[in-house]
Amino acid sequence: MNNKTEEVTEASPLHRLAELMGVGVRYVGSDNKEHEIQDNVLVSVLAALGVDASSDAAIEKSIQDVLAYRHGRIVAPTVLHTVGKCDEVTVNTGILEYPVATITLENGEQYEGELEIVPNDNTTAYPVNGKFVATSLIKIPEDLPMGYHTLRVTVGERQEEATLISAPESITTLDSLEANGEQLWGWMAQLYSIRSSKSWGVGDFADLATLLAEAKKKTGADFVLINPMHAGEPVTPLTPSPYLPVARGMVNVTYIRPESIPEYETLNDKTRKEVEKLHAQVEPLNNDAQIIDRDSMWRVKMRALWLIFKAGMPENRARVFDEFKQEMGERLESYATWCLCYDKWGAPKGDDCWEKTLNKDSDQVRELANRFPDTLEFYRWLEWVAFTQLHDAQVAARKAGMKIGIMSDMAVGVHPAGSEVWWNPERFANGATVGAPPDYFNQQGQDWSQPPLHPFELERTGFKTYRDMVHGMFASAGAVRIDHILGLFRLWWIPEGSAPSGGAYVYYDADIMLGILAIEAARAHGVVVGEDLGVLPANALEVLRKKAVLGCTVEWFEVQDGEFRTPDKWREMTLASVNTHDLPPAAGYLRYEQVNIRERLHLLTGSVEEFRAGAVAEHRAMMRMLVKGGYLDAQLLEDEDAHTQEIIEALYRALKDAPSRLLAASLVDAVGEYRAQNQPGTNDEYPNWRIPLADGDGNPVSLDTMFDLPRVRSLAAIMNA
């Protein structure tokens, strides 16, 4: 599949350049209408790609430069092969030249099979640097093993290398997990909101291990979908959103449980008491049902972690730490170095800050590392501890009998001032952020404030950034959920200074990224779920289905012509749930919190009355579906407020009838919480990602007793029916 937009026969030079660079000149919105992208937007998006379209002459030159580069290369920097099939790779050579190809396997050995090279019957000769170039085809044999290999092509005295990604045709893990035809289900939870009596005011990795084991033991769940565990800032203030990380390939160290570190057990009495006193300072936060206070937690927990780090470790543990550092290599070094700079020089703000004026090779950065070697090592150690505790939680899930365990969430992108961007700025587009065009729920569009990965840098580097990230996530998870998986096909780029509505779609090579997912899922025996809600590019759902990537079905979104589809008409290849983290819990949705929040924060472009009327009509349509399907007694609707739990359970009885391969129940629905975790389109206007788990009366719910609550057990019984 070619993920670039189709060529326009009679296109303007600007449109032709945009098409060549994978920038869509039009799109079909959520209103099912075609929207043309304004020329000034195309010029700005092309500039973010590093392409000059500022004048007619610049456009013509850019077109010629792009064509000369593509025809001048012997082979594309990254090529894809499907395991078990004979695929073809295109090479460019002079008309009288003959290419020679070899493959070095991922393990360093030479591939011994035959590589046949044949002429391309459909080739057209192109003039490049004074000679005509035509294409030939290298036939990649079907027995090439799965992995990331190197294809080396020699033409005369020229030689080029390409990353050859050999991927399975589809992801088959779920088939083996459901060998008996059973439908697996699990819980959805925001880890930071799940506290126990031993937490430090915020849910942590030890709580996650308990959550997983207890969820299996007491409710029969086979997975828990959690918020992204990507790395955040090293010191306060911490960004609340788990979807705006500083590095997707690193683990968030603020979730560490100090007492779970083996060296805690061997601390001397004085140091142990210091750690206990620090814990006592934040322990009362575990019973606060209002707002999660990450900053207070981390300031105290950081001091405790320093105490444990300074106490040292035995030789066998030090050896494991050294192995971790060696395996992680530059990925760990980049994050630890960035953390050191952040720690000593402060949060990067303004154009003259260290993040803008210095880079990884700057003398000042090296000098800082030499001045504070212990601090640099501390940040390496924190990452090791975090990685280990997250992995231990997955081990606990499997020991408890969970078939999947942790389902980790992958954010769309990273913080513009984070370690990934600072260490490798060339891998990201400059002058644009990622977001979404306007739709019914977010009428002003969305700007996620994240720089997009540069599609051509991904190709040039063999998609290594993406490979490392996916590999790292599967190291401690049985499944990965990809937020906005449609971003593998295209992303909505918003030029700097523009409103979210003033963007354009830039297309990516989804086939290669899906191939990487298939490789890593096969190696980890994992499942892949893609959040495929929103405006869809052509054929995207079919491509994902063939790859056996599960989509997402949300009960509140299953509407057709004003009526809700009955569950038997939902898609099979999905993870189905009642709601998402961008909607209020069921109790809140039933009391129109989705309207109340938008009205209170002035987020609507139309009238409040019109939006509320739409919500009321939607509500009534859902009740009709539940009653007609036999999931809800109609008499209960005479006093809905008195029967909220029964209505929520009716929503889940309907969910249980879906043919979807996986089902997810939300813990907030199980306890009766009504507050939304996140309101898209807001920042400080709403306490996004800071709502602790509480019941419908506002009382905090502790992990210690959560699975013994009658309401939770009742919902679990429905899911197990």
N, C-alpha and C positions, 0 to 999 in steps of 0.2 A: 504494500500500500504506500502510495506517495502522499505524505501528509502536507505537502505544499499545496496551496490553492491552485485550481486549474488555470491554465494559460488562457488569457482573453485574446481572442482573434484580432479584434480591432481596438486594442487598448492604447491609451495615451502613453507617452514615454514614462511618465511618473507611475502610472498603473503597471506598466510592464516591469519597471524596476522593482516596484513593491512585490509583484508576483514572483520575480526571480529571487527575492530575499525572503520569501515566505510570509509576507505581510498581507493580510486580507484587505481587500478594497471595499468589501461589503460583508454583511452578516445578517442572519435571520435571528431576531430577538425573541424574548419570551412572549412577545405579543404576536408571534408568527408573521411579523412583517419584515421585509427586507430593508436594511438600513445602509445607506451609502456612507463611507468614511470620507470626511472632508480632506481636501488636498493638503491643507496646512497640518493636519494631524498625521498624515502619511509622511510628510517631510520630517516632522519631529520624531516619529517612531523610527524612521530610517536613520536619522542622526544618532539615535540611541544604539542602533546596530553598528554604528561607525561608518555609515554610508552617506555621502554628500548628495543631497537632492535639492540644494538651495537655489539652483537656477537651471534653465534648460540645458546649458552647456555642461553643468555638473552632472545632471541626470544622464546625458548621453555618455559622458566619460565613465560614470559609475557602471552603466550597463556593459560597456566594453571591458572594463576592468574585471567585472564579475565573470563574464563569459571567458575571458582570457585565462583567469585563474582556474576555472573549472575544467576547461579543455586542456590547459597546460599541465595539470597534475596527471601523473601516471595512473594513480588510483586514489579513490576517496580516502580520507583519514580513518574512517570507521566503516566497516561493512558487516553485514549480518548473514548468518547461515542458520538454517533450521536443521537440527539433528535428525538424521534419518532420511534426509532429502538431498538431491543433487541440485545445488543452487549455482547461480552464475554471478560473477563479479565483473563489472565493466572496467576495462583499462584503456587509457588513451596512449596511442603511440603514433609515430610517424608512419606514413603509408607503407614504407618499405622496411620498417623496423619490426622485430619480433621480440615479444616479452618473454622473460623467464621468471617463474614464480616458485617460491618455497614457503613452507609454513613451519614456524617454530611454535610448538605447543606450549600451553600455560606452564607446564612443569619444566620447560627448558629443552625438552627433547625435540628432535626433528620429526616431522610427520613423514612417514615412509610411503604413503600412498601416491598414486599418480595424479598430477594436476594437468588436465588437458586444457589447451588454449585453442580456441576456435575463432574465426572471423565473425564479426557481427553483421549479419546480412542486412540489417536495417540501419547501418551506420551512414553518417553524413560527414564528409571531410570539412574540417574547420581550419582556417588559417591561424596559426599561432607562431609568433616570432619568426616569420619568414618561411614557415613550412606548413604543409597540410597535415592535420592530425585526424586520425580515424579511431574507431573503437574496436577492441577485441573482447572476448569473453573468457574468463577463467572459470572452469567448471570445478566447483568445490564438492568433493565426493560426499556421499551420504554417510560414510563411516567415520567422518571427522568427529571426535568426541566433544562433549559439552565443555565449554570453558571460554576463557579470554586468551586468544592466540594472537600471533603476529604473522601477518601475510607480508612477505617481502617480494617486491616485483622489480626486476632489473631490465632496463632497456638500454642497450649499448653501455655507455659509461654512467648513465643515470640510474639511481636506485631510490625507491621510496618504500616506506613501511605503512601498513594499515593495521589497526586493531581489528582482528577478525573475531567477532562474537558469535559463538556457536551455541544456540539456545534450543531448548525443547520446544516443540510445537505448542504445547499447552501445559497448564499446571494441573497435576493429577492428584495432589495430596488429599483433597477433600473426599475423593472417591474411596480411598483406602480407609479414611477415618469413619466414613459412613457405610462401611462394608455390609452392615446388617440392615441397611435401609432406614436407619433411625435419623430423625431430624435433630441436629444439635442446637442447643440454645445457651445463652450466657447473659451476663449482666453488663450494663454500661455504667461507668462511674468516672468522676473527676477525682483523681487520686488525692490531690491536695485537700479536698473537702471531706475525706474519710479519715477521721481521727479516732484514736484509741486513748486509753488512760496513760499509755506510755509514749504517746506522740510528743513532739516539741511544738505543738500548736498548729501544725500542718501535717497532713497525711504523708507518710514516707514509705521507703522500700520495705521496711519491716511490716508496716501496716498492709502493704500490697501482698506480701507473702501470706499473711494471716487471712486477708480478704479472699485470696485465691483458694486456699485450703478449706476455709470455712464455707465458701460458696459451693464448693463441690460436696463437702461432707454433709452440709445441712440443707442444701437446695438442689443438688444434682446438676448444677451448671457446669459446662465444659469450657468456658472461657470468660474472661473479663476484658471488655474493651475499655482502655484507659486513654486519657489525654496524652498528647505528645510528651515524651521524656527527653526531648532535645535540650542541649545545654543553654543556660542563661548567663546573666552577668555574675561575676565572682563576688561582688560586694554590693551593698545596698546603695540606692534603691533598686529593687528588682522589678523587671517588667512583669506584670501579672499574666499577660497572655502567653499560654504555652505554644501558641501558633505564630509567635514572633521570636524565634530562638536566635542565638548568636552563632550557633553551629549545629546543623542537623546530624552531623556525624559523631557528635559527642553526647554524653549523658548528663542530665541535670544533677549537679552535685548537691543541691539544696535538699534533695530527697533522702540523703544519707541518714541512717539511724546510728548515732555515735556508739551506743551500747552494743550494736551488732558487729562492730569491728573487733576481730579476735584480740588485738592488743589491749582493748579496754579491760579484758579479764585479768591482765597481768600488770595493770597500773598499780603503783604504790598507793597506800591508803590516802595520802595527802592529795594526790592528783585525782584519784577517783572521787573523793569528796568534793573537790572543786567542780568536776563534771556534774556531779549530782546537784550541787547548788545552782549551777547554770541551768540545768533542766528544770529545777523548781521555779526559776524565774518565769518560764514560759508555759509551764504546765497548766496554769489557769486558762490559757487560751484555748485549750482543748474543749472547754465548756462554753465558749463564746459562740452563739448562733448567729451573730450579726455579720461580721466581716472577717475574712482570713487576713491575718497580719503577718505576711511573709517577712517583711523587713525586720520586725522585732525578733521573730524566730531566727532568722539567719545571722543577725548580729551576735546573738547568744550562742547559737550552734557552732558558728565559725570559731569562737574562742575555745569551745570544747574540742573541736577537731584539731586545732593547733596543739592543744595539750596532749592529745593521743599521738599525733604525728611526732612531736618532739620526744616522746617516750621511746621511740625506735621500734624495731621489729626483729624477730629472730631470723637467723640466716636462711632458713627454708622459705619464709615469707618474702624476704628481700630478694631471693632468687626468682620467685614468681613475679614480683613487681618488675624486676629487670626484664623478664621475658615479655611482660605486657608492654613496657616501653619500647622494646625492640620491635614487637609486632605492630604496634600502632604507628611508630615512626613519625613522619612529618605531620600527620593528622594531630597527634597528641602534642607535638612540639609547637605547632601553630596556635592551638588553643591555650596551652599553658603560657606561652609567651605573651599572647594577647591579654590573658588574665593578669599577668604580672604588670604589664603596662597600665591596664585599667586600675589595678590596685594602687600603684604608686603615683600615677599621673592623673587619676580621676576619670570620671565618665567623659567620653569624647563629645564635646559640644562646641559648636562654632567652627569657622573655616580655618582657624589657626591652632586647633587642638592637635595633639599627637597623632590621632587617627588619620587626620587629613594631611599632616606635614611629614610624617615619618612612615617608613615601611619596614618589612621584616629584615631588610639588609642594611638599615640605617645604623651608623656607628653608635648613636645614642641608645638604640634598642639593645645592641650587643653589650654596651657598657652597663646598662641596667641589669641585664642578665648576669653579668659578672659580679655586680655589686650585691645582688640578692639571690644567690644560688639556692639558699634554703627555701625562699618563697616560691621560686620557680619549681623546685622539686615538690613543694607542698601542693601546688596545683596539679602536677602530674599525679601525685599520690591520691588526691581527691577524686580525680577521674577514674583511677584504678579501683578505688573503694566503691564509687558509684556504680561502675560497670559490674563489679563483682556482686554487689547487693541486688542489683536488678536481675542479674543472671540467677542468683540464689532464689529469688522470688519465682522465677519460671521453673526452677528445679522443684520448689515446694508445690507448685501447681501440678506438675507431672507426678510427683510422689503421691499426691492426694487422689490421683486418678483422672485428672482433667485431660481430655483428648487434645485440646489446643493450648489452654493456659492463657498467657498474656496475648492480647491482641493490641499491638502498639499502633498508635496513630502517627502518621507522617505529615508534618506541616507542608504547606505549599512552598514556602521560601524561608528566608532568613532576614535578620535585622540588618539594615543598611550600614550600621557601624559595628557589626559583629566581627568575630574572628575570621570567618570564612571569607567575607568580602575584603577585610583588611589584608589577609595573607595572600590571597589570589584575586586582586581586583579585576584582572583581565578576564576572569571567567564570568563576570556579571556585566549586564548592560548598564551604561552610564547615562543618566538623564531620563529614566523612566521607572515607574513602579508597577507592581502587579495588582490587579483588582478584578472587578466584574462590572459589566454594563448594568443599567437600571433594569429591575424586574418588579414584580408585584409586591414582594416582601421588602425590597430595598429600592425604593422608588428614585433615590438619588444616585444609585450605583454604589459601588464599594471601592475604596482604595485601601489595600492591605499594607501599604508602606514598605513593601519588600522589593528589592531590586531583582529583576528576573535573571535567571541564568542565560548567558549568551548562547543561542543554539549552535553557532558555528565554533565557539570555543569548546562546547561539549563534544562536538564531532572531532575537533582537532586533537583533543586529549583522550580520545577513546571512551568518553563518558565516565571518566574515572571518578569524578566527584559524585556522580549518581551511584556508581557501582559501590564505592566505599560506604556511602550512606545506607544503601539497602542491605549490604552485608552486615554492617554494624547493628542494624535494627533486628535482623533475623537471629543475631547471636544470642538474644535474650527474649525471644518471642516465638510463639507458635503460629502467629498470624500477624500480618501488617495491613492496616487500613490506610489507604492513601487519600488524604483529604484533597478534594477537587482533582480526581484522577483525570478529568478532562484536560487538565493542564499538561498532561503528557502529549496531548494532541495540539493544543494551542493555549496561549495565555493572553489575557486582556492587558495590554501594555498601555499605561497612562503616562503621557509625556509630563515631565516636571512642570509644575505650575498649572496644570490643567485639572478640570473637574473630572470625576470618575466617568462621566458620560462621554468625555472627549478623548476616548482611546481607540485602539484598534487591536484586532487579534493578530498575534505572531505565532506561526506554526512551528512545531517541533517534530522530530523523528520519533513518533510513538512506537513504531515497530521495534526499534533498537531498545528503547527503555522498557518496553514490555518483555523483550527478550532477556534483558538483565534481571527483571523481576522473576521470570521463569527459571533462570539459572539459580538465583539465590534461594527461591522457594524450594526447588528440587534438592539443593544441598542441605537445607535446614529442615526439610520435610514440613514446610509451612504452607499456609493458606494466604491468598492475597484478596483483599476486599478493596474496591474502588468506589469512593463517594462520587457517583455519576449524576448527581442532581444538577439542575440548571440547564442553560442553553447548550444543546449538543451539536458538535460538528457532524457532518454527514458520515454515516457508517460507523461512528465511534462505538455504539452499543454492540454492533455485530462483531467488530474487531475484538472487543473485550470478551464477548461471549465465546468466540472461537479460542481465545487464549485461556478460557476458564477462569477469568478474573471475575469474582462476584461483584455485582453492582449493589446499590442500596435502594430499598423500598421503604418509604415512610408513610404510615397509614394516613396521616393528615394531608398528604400530597396526592393520594390516589383518587383524583377527581376527574370526571369526564362529563361534560355538558351539565355541570352543576350538581351532579350526583356522585356519591362515592362508590367506587368499584367494590364489589364483594371480594373477600380475600382469595377466593378460588380463581379470580382473574388476574392476580398479581403475578409478576415474573418469578420464575423458579430460580434462576441463577443470581440470587441476591442475598444480602443480609437484610432482613426485614425488622423494622422497629416501629413503635408508635410515634416517636418524635426524634429530634436531633438536639445537639447541644446549642444550636442557634434558635431553638424554640423554647418557650416556657415548658416546664413539666406539664403532664396531663392535667393536674389539678389547676395549674395556672391558666392553661389554654382554655379549660372549661369555664373559667371566670373572666375570660377575655383579657388576660395580661398582655397578650401580643398587641392589643389595641391600646390599652392603658399606658404602656411604656412609650409607645410611639407618640401618643397624644401628649404625654407629660414632657417628652424631650423634643417635641416639634420635629419629628422625623418624616412626616408625611408631606408629600407634594400636593395632594388633593385634599378634599374636605375630610374632617374627622368623621362626620356623620356618614359619609359614603363608605369609608373604610370600615366603620363599625357595622353598618348594615350588611356589608359583604361578609364580615366575620359571623354575624348572627345567622345569615343564610347558610354559611358553611357549617356552623354548629348544628343547625336543625337538620341539614342533610346528613351529617354524621349520625345523629340520633336515629334518623329514619333507617339508615343502613343497619345499625346495630339492632333495632327492633325487628326489622324485616328478616334479618339473618338469624333471629332467635338468640342473640347474645345478650339482650337487655329486655327486662320487663317494662312495657310502656307505662305502667302505672307509676314507676319511679320518676318519670319525667314531670309529674305534677309538682314535685318539690326537689329539683335537681341538687340544690345546695345541701340538702339533708342526705343525699345519696351519692355523693361524689365518689366514694370508694367503689360502690357498685358499678358506676359508669366507667371508672378507670378499669376495673376488672373486666367489664364487657369489651372494652377496647382490646384488652389482651386476649380474651377468648376468641375474638375475631382474628387477631394476629396469629394465634395458634393454628387456625385453619388455613393459613397461607401455605402454598407449595414451596416457599422459599427454602433454600438449602440451610441457611442459618437464621436463627431468631435471636433478638436481643431485647431484654427487658431493662428498663432504666431503674436504677436504685432510687432516684428521686421520686419516681412514681410509686415505688414499693412503700416508701415511708410517708407519702402524702405531701411532699414539698411542693410549693407553688411558685417559688421565685426562679426566674430565668438565670442561668449561669452566664449567658452572654447575650448582648443585644448588638447585632451587626450594625455598623455605621456609627458607632460611638466609641469614645475613648474614656475620658474621665467623667463624662456625663452619667455613666452607669457603672456600678462596681463589677465590671466584667471579670470573670474567672476568680472571684474572691468570695463566693457564696459558700459557706460551710453547709454540710448536710444537716437538715433540720426537718421536723415533721410539720404537719399542716398548722399546728398551733405555735410554731416558732421555737420549739424545744430542740436543743441539739441532739443528734442521734449518734451514739458511740458505736464504733466497730465491735466493742466488747459484747454488746447485747443486740446488735442490729438483726442478726439472722434468727434471733429468738422472738422477735416481735410478731404478734399474730398477723398483722397486716402484711408483713414481708413473707411469712410462711404461706399465707393465703394466695398471694400472687405467684409464688414459686409452685404451689400446687397446680395452678392453672397452666403454667409453662410445662409441667411434667405430665399433664393429663394425656 
